[in-house]
Amino acid sequence: MPTSGGEQQEAEPNHPTILHRDGNGSGTDAGDRSSPARQVWVPGPVIVGAGPSGLATAACLKARGVPSLVLEKDPCVASSWRHRTYERLRLHLPRCFCELPMAPFPAGTPAYPTRDQFVAYLDGYARAFGIEPRLGARVRAAAYDAGIGFWRVVAAVVNEDGGVAAETEFVSRWLVVATWENAEPAWPEGVEGMEGYRGLVMHTSSYKKGDEFRGKNVLVVGCGNSGMEVSLDLCNNGARASMVVRDKLHVLPREILGISTFGLSMFLLRWLPIKRVDSLLLFFSRLILGDTEKYGLPRPKMGPLQIKSSTGKTPVLDIGALRKIKSGEIQVVPAINRFTGSNGVEFIDGHREDFDAVIFATGYKSNVPSWLKVSTSKFWTCKLARPN
């Protein structure tokens, strides 16, 4: 497998071939950049991203005798799970649905592993299959060269201080995009007065634990799985949490009659149409959770699995936040109209309140369009477990 250190002067069956080029080198560079200092011909696929999807793809290829090169912009594998998740996070799905190919979780792992347990599992997975990504390699551009039938992937090796040490062009017949669709935090745009707010503002990707907000009045913007769980963590740590709910959403219990809701859904879909499964899920949810609309959480007309299938929007799996909402410990508030003064927020229903901090649980977006220079479908994408 290729590693981040050393260069081969001659081609080997399982390693890239590195060709040093001068200023007169031929070929088309990805993204129309000036020629990189060196060019690497990779005998197998180039995989961008060393998260769960990238590691699983590399392991499956290796098991079939296919070498690959994994490029990772951060200095470690599973960076998003390691650095962009809060401490109390547990997988919302049972471990059997989050295992990577050919490697179950270690014996004794709880049904819903913690963040640290999942990160340790991913580290062990990389070691077990000898996956050694080229770390600190940030992809700047990738383009398909139809003239030679190969992909040209330009990556910059980033130092610890953020400086670029070297730039390399990797040439491969295959490109696998494994950076998942939620690579960068998404921030709201065009909110009036936001630039004048003087309280703490952060995205959930920077949130770690609730005890840092003890005694403070905190507004969480967003009511997906992350927004619900951050609100619960704040409440459990002595903060006064309010949660903005702008859209209709489905809240489901994490388990139904002791069975994982997700697992039950997958089982029922083998025998029943999706609308029928949605009807059953909503029946049990109302039985277990009650009428969520009474607490400011109206449900869409379309069922949760239909919405997931058509839009990709995941239903919320409740792990305790709804109980806090029912008791009034977590306040549900409408959409923000504007920020007022140094700490004030005005909502669309007209009422105003001061907040010490605002935490945006507004999701993520892909960074692939910024570097993938192609308008065709000549690449593969991977999606496995996500942090929320």
Salt bridges, closest charged atoms under 4 A:
GLU7 OE1 - HIS20 NE2 3.51
GLU7 OE2 - ARG38 NH1 2.32
GLU12 OE1 - HIS15 NE2 3.59
ASP29 OD1 - ARG21 NH2 3.33
ASP74 OD2 - LYS73 NZ 3.11
ASP116 OD1 - ARG115 NE 3.23
ASP123 OD1 - ARG82 NH2 2.75
ASP145 OD2 - ARG152 NE 2.81
GLU167 OE2 - ARG140 NE 3.18
GLU169 OE1 - ARG21 NH1 3.80
GLU169 OE1 - ARG152 NH1 2.93
GLU181 OE1 - LYS383 NZ 3.53
GLU181 OE2 - ARG386 NH1 3.15
GLU229 OE2 - ARG88 NH1 2.99
GLU229 OE1 - HIS92 NE2 2.80
ASP233 OD1 - ARG88 NE 3.53
ASP291 OD1 - ARG286 NH1 3.80
GLU329 OE1 - LYS324 NZ 3.44
GLU346 OE2 - ARG338 NE 3.28
GLU346 OE1 - ARG352 NE 2.87
ASP349 OD1 - HIS351 ND1 2.90
